[in-house]
């Protein structure tokens, strides 16, 4: 598997007090920027562009939500079967006919782009120190300790059970509250389909993961144009921590998924969401549905924004494999160490963003 490895500058680390932390957007808008600073430079174990910018165009599965939610039993049965195949073979799929209006999706993108257009002083008011802070703005991954920076700025907000959002720009809070409300319902219906596709019955995940008190996070990742995209990375390979992630993006490609031993481009489909399986679903399914391994590359022409909505269990839920999916229903057949979701989040906070290292470290 191709991986992207950071190369620390020869005499300076990003955590050095001499290095001023600047947002990727501010850096990209510098009039004299023709190359990236050394502390943004990554390298790959293979030469050339192919490791970071593959040209594999395998078709990502497409799930029609209108069929998954159909009252026609034959249509729903076929959609659940397609969902099972997509989750098991890929861990990622495009979701069409999901019922979220295109106008609402655009308003959400516009509102979040407006946030990134605020001054650095205004945005820096929301610099968080802990993963469980309700609002976090930052750059890279953990800029205070990163040795090599990612070419991205981000905003993360806890939006359920309690809704949090910066007050500026004006109107963003209302737009995001309405959008996340729609996605909360969509995620719940998708989890019913996923639960059914595992042979557990449509309500199993909802009840076992305490979705009534689910921790849901809305994030926005901004990837500005980069003068040397072959050296920089937007996000290195990683899996998500929750159950499912529903991602919206503008029409600029950059997302890649690891499938069949290679990286595959996930090109945007107008008015579609990208949905991927995440670590807690892998644990709950005892490895039947693996969390998707993804990464983001950057370009030198235009700004890309991606807006993931993550649905996890409640913080105090201990995620255990479903008994029906264990061999002979024996607890000792569980393949993962059991911990509650809050502990898993804090475990993640202490680790480097590196492939599926988080979930792999809780494997038995």
C-alpha positions in Angstrom: 0.0 0.0 0.0 1.3 3.4 -0.9 1.7 5.6 2.2 2.7 9.2 2.5 5.5 9.9 5.0 6.4 13.2 6.6 9.9 14.5 6.3 10.9 16.9 9.1 12.9 19.9 8.0 16.6 19.4 8.7 17.0 22.0 11.5 13.5 23.0 12.4 10.3 21.3 13.6 6.8 22.8 13.4 6.6 22.6 17.2 9.6 24.9 17.5 8.7 28.2 19.2 10.5 30.1 16.4 8.0 28.8 13.8 4.9 31.0 13.5 1.8 28.9 12.9 -0.1 30.4 9.9 -3.3 29.1 8.4 -3.0 27.3 5.1 -5.5 29.9 3.6 -3.4 32.8 4.7 -0.3 31.2 3.4 -1.9 30.4 0.0 -3.0 34.0 -0.4 0.5 35.3 0.1 1.3 37.2 -3.1 4.9 36.0 -3.3 4.3 32.3 -2.6 5.9 30.2 -5.3 6.9 27.2 -3.2 5.7 25.7 0.0 7.6 26.2 3.3 9.8 23.2 4.2 7.6 22.2 7.1 4.8 21.4 4.7 6.9 19.0 2.6 6.0 15.3 2.5 7.6 12.6 0.6 6.6 9.1 -0.7 8.5 5.8 -0.8 8.0 5.7 -4.6 9.2 8.2 -7.1 6.9 10.4 -9.2 3.3 11.5 -8.8 1.6 8.1 -8.9 1.7 7.4 -5.2 -0.1 10.6 -4.3 -2.1 11.3 -7.5 -3.3 8.0 -8.9 -5.3 7.7 -12.0 -7.4 4.7 -11.0 -11.0 5.3 -11.9 -12.8 2.3 -10.5 -16.5 2.9 -9.9 -17.5 3.8 -6.4 -20.7 2.0 -5.5 -23.9 4.1 -5.7 -26.8 3.7 -3.3 -30.2 5.2 -4.1 -31.6 6.3 -0.8 -35.2 6.6 -2.2 -35.1 2.8 -2.8 -33.5 2.1 0.6 -36.4 4.0 2.2 -39.1 2.6 -0.2 -42.3 1.1 1.1 -41.9 -1.5 -1.8 -40.4 -4.6 -0.1 -38.7 -5.8 -3.2 -37.0 -2.4 -3.9 -35.9 -2.1 -0.2 -34.6 -5.7 -0.2 -32.5 -5.0 -3.3 -31.2 -1.7 -1.8 -30.2 -3.4 1.5 -28.4 -6.1 -0.5 -26.5 -3.4 -2.5 -25.7 -1.6 0.8 -24.3 -4.7 2.3 -22.0 -5.3 -0.7 -20.9 -1.6 -0.7 -20.1 -1.7 3.0 -18.3 -5.0 2.9 -16.3 -4.6 -0.4 -15.6 -0.9 -0.3 -16.6 0.8 3.0 -17.7 3.8 0.9 -20.4 4.7 -1.5 -22.1 7.6 -3.2 -25.6 8.4 -1.9 -28.1 9.8 -4.4 -31.8 10.8 -4.0 -31.2 11.5 -0.3 -33.8 14.2 0.0 -31.6 17.0 1.2 -32.3 20.0 -1.2 -29.5 21.2 -3.4 -30.2 24.8 -2.2 -29.6 23.7 1.4 -26.4 22.0 0.5 -25.1 25.1 -1.3 -26.2 27.4 1.6 -24.1 25.1 4.0 -21.0 25.3 1.8 -21.4 29.1 1.4 -21.8 29.6 5.2 -18.7 27.6 6.0 -16.7 29.3 3.3 -17.8 32.5 4.9 -16.3 31.3 8.2 -12.9 30.7 6.6 -13.1 34.2 5.1 -13.1 35.7 8.6 -10.0 37.4 9.9 -7.4 35.2 11.6 -8.1 36.9 14.9 -11.8 36.1 14.6 -11.2 32.4 13.8 -8.5 32.0 16.4 -11.0 32.6 19.1 -12.1 29.0 18.5 -8.7 27.3 18.8 -9.4 24.3 20.9 -7.1 22.4 23.1 -8.9 19.0 23.4 -10.8 16.7 21.1 -14.0 17.1 23.1 -14.0 20.9 23.0 -17.4 21.8 21.4 -15.9 24.1 18.7 -12.3 23.7 17.4 -10.7 25.8 14.6 -7.2 25.0 13.5 -4.8 24.2 10.8 -2.9 21.0 9.9 -3.9 18.2 12.4 -2.3 19.2 15.7 -0.3 22.3 14.7 1.4 22.7 18.1 3.1 19.4 17.9 3.1 18.4 14.2 6.6 18.1 12.7 5.2 18.4 9.1 2.0 20.4 8.5 -1.0 19.4 6.4 -2.2 21.8 3.7 -5.6 22.4 5.3 -7.6 24.5 7.7 -10.5 23.0 9.6 -13.5 23.8 11.8 -15.2 21.1 14.0 -18.4 21.5 15.9 -20.3 19.2 18.2 -23.9 19.5 16.9 -25.7 16.8 18.9 -26.8 16.1 21.6 -26.2 19.8 22.0 -25.7 22.1 19.0 -22.6 24.3 19.0 -21.6 26.8 16.3 -19.5 30.0 16.1 -21.7 33.2 16.0 -20.0 34.5 12.9 -20.5 34.9 10.0 -24.1 36.1 10.6 -26.7 33.5 9.7 -24.3 30.5 9.7 -25.7 29.0 12.9 -29.3 28.9 11.5 -28.1 27.3 8.3 -26.0 24.6 10.0 -28.7 23.8 12.6 -31.2 23.1 9.8 -28.6 21.2 7.7 -27.4 19.0 10.6 -31.0 18.3 11.6 -31.6 16.9 8.1 -28.5 14.8 8.2 -29.3 13.4 11.7 -32.5 11.9 10.3 -30.6 10.7 7.2 -27.9 9.0 9.2 -30.4 7.3 11.4 -32.2 5.8 8.3 -28.9 4.7 6.8 -27.9 3.0 10.1 -31.2 1.1 10.0 -30.3 -0.1 6.5 -26.8 -1.0 7.6 -28.2 -2.9 10.6 -30.5 -4.8 8.4 -27.8 -5.5 6.0 -25.8 -7.3 8.8 -28.8 -9.5 9.5 -29.4 -7.7 12.9 -32.8 -6.2 12.2 -33.3 -2.5 11.4 -33.4 -1.3 15.0 -30.3 -3.1 16.4 -27.6 -0.4 15.9 -30.0 2.4 16.9 -30.6 0.7 20.3 -27.2 -0.8 20.9 -25.3 2.4 20.1 -27.8 4.7 21.9 -28.4 6.8 18.9 -30.8 9.0 20.8 -27.8 10.4 22.6 -25.3 10.0 19.7 -22.3 12.2 19.5 -22.5 14.0 16.1 -19.9 16.3 14.8 -19.9 18.6 11.8 -16.6 19.6 10.3 -15.3 21.6 7.4 -11.9 21.0 5.8 -10.6 23.8 3.6 -7.8 22.9 1.1 -6.6 26.1 -0.6 -4.6 26.1 -3.9 -1.1 24.8 -3.3 1.9 25.9 -5.4 3.5 22.5 -5.1 0.7 19.9 -4.7 3.0 17.0 -5.4 4.9 17.8 -2.1 2.0 18.7 0.1 -0.8 16.6 1.6 -4.4 17.7 2.6 -5.0 14.7 4.9 -2.9 11.6 5.1 -4.4 8.1 5.0 -6.8 7.7 7.9 -10.1 6.1 9.0 -12.9 7.9 10.8 -13.7 7.2 14.4 -17.5 6.9 14.5 -20.1 4.7 12.9 -20.8 6.4 9.6 -19.6 9.7 8.0 -21.8 11.6 5.5 -19.6 13.9 3.5 -20.5 16.8 1.2 -17.9 18.5 -1.0 -17.8 21.2 -3.6 -17.2 20.1 -7.2 -13.4 20.0 -6.8 -12.0 16.4 -6.5 -9.3 15.4 -4.0 -10.8 12.5 -2.0 -9.2 9.1 -2.5 -10.1 5.7 -1.0 -7.9 2.7 -0.6 -9.4 -0.3 -2.4 -8.0 -3.5 -3.8 -4.5 -2.5 -2.9 -4.6 0.9 -4.7 -5.8 4.4 -4.2 -9.0 5.2 -6.1 -10.3 8.7 -6.9 -13.7 9.6 -5.5 -14.9 12.1 -8.0 -17.8 14.3 -6.9 -21.3 13.6 -8.3 -23.5 16.7 -8.3 -25.9 16.8 -5.3 -24.7 13.4 -4.0 -23.1 12.6 -0.6 -20.1 10.4 0.0 -20.8 7.9 2.9 -18.1 5.8 4.5 -18.0 3.3 7.3 -16.0 4.1 10.4 -14.1 2.5 13.2 -17.0 1.9 15.6 -19.0 0.1 12.9 -16.0 -2.1 12.3 -15.8 -3.0 15.9 -19.6 -3.5 16.3 -19.7 -5.8 13.2 -16.6 -7.6 14.5 -14.7 -6.7 11.4 -17.3 -7.7 8.8 -17.5 -4.1 7.7 -14.1 -2.5 7.8 -13.7 1.2 8.3 -12.7 2.9 5.0 -9.1 4.1 4.6 -9.2 7.5 2.9 -6.9 10.5 2.2 -7.1 14.0 0.6 -4.8 15.4 -2.0 -4.5 19.1 -3.0 -4.3 21.0 -6.3 -2.6 24.2 -7.5 -5.7 25.8 -9.1 -8.7 26.2 -6.8 -10.0 25.8 -3.3 -11.6 22.5 -2.3 -13.9 22.2 0.8 -15.2 19.0 2.3 -17.9 18.9 5.0 -18.1 15.6 6.9 -20.9 14.8 9.3 -19.9 12.1 11.7 -22.4 10.0 13.7 -21.0 7.9 16.5 -22.4 6.2 19.6 -23.1 8.1 22.7 -20.0 9.0 24.7 -20.7 6.4 27.4 -21.6 3.6 25.1 -19.3 0.6 25.3 -19.1 -0.6 21.7 -19.2 -4.4 21.6 -19.5 -6.7 18.6 -23.1 -7.9 18.0 -23.5 -11.3 19.5 -25.2 -12.6 16.3 -22.0 -11.9 14.4 -19.7 -13.9 16.7 -18.8 -17.5 15.9 -21.3 -19.7 18.0 -22.2 -16.4 19.7 -19.2 -16.8 22.0 -17.9 -13.6 23.6 -14.3 -14.8 23.3 -14.7 -14.6 19.5 -14.7 -10.8 19.7 -11.7 -9.4 17.7 -11.5 -6.0 19.5 -10.8 -4.6 22.9 -13.9 -3.1 24.4 -14.0 0.5 25.5 -16.5 3.2 25.7 -16.6 5.8 22.9 -15.2 8.6 25.0 -12.2 6.5 25.8 -11.7 5.7 22.2 -11.8 9.4 21.3 -9.2 10.2 23.9 -7.1 7.3 22.8 -7.2 8.7 19.3 -6.2 12.2 20.5 -3.0 10.8 21.9 -2.0 9.1 18.6 -0.6 10.3 15.3 -2.9 10.4 12.3 -1.6 7.3 10.5 -3.8 5.0 8.4 -5.9 2.7 10.5 -3.5 2.7 13.4 -6.2 3.6 15.9 -8.6 0.8 15.3 -5.7 -1.7 14.6 -4.3 -1.0 18.1 -7.5 -2.1 19.7 -7.6 -5.4 17.8 -7.1 -8.5 19.9 
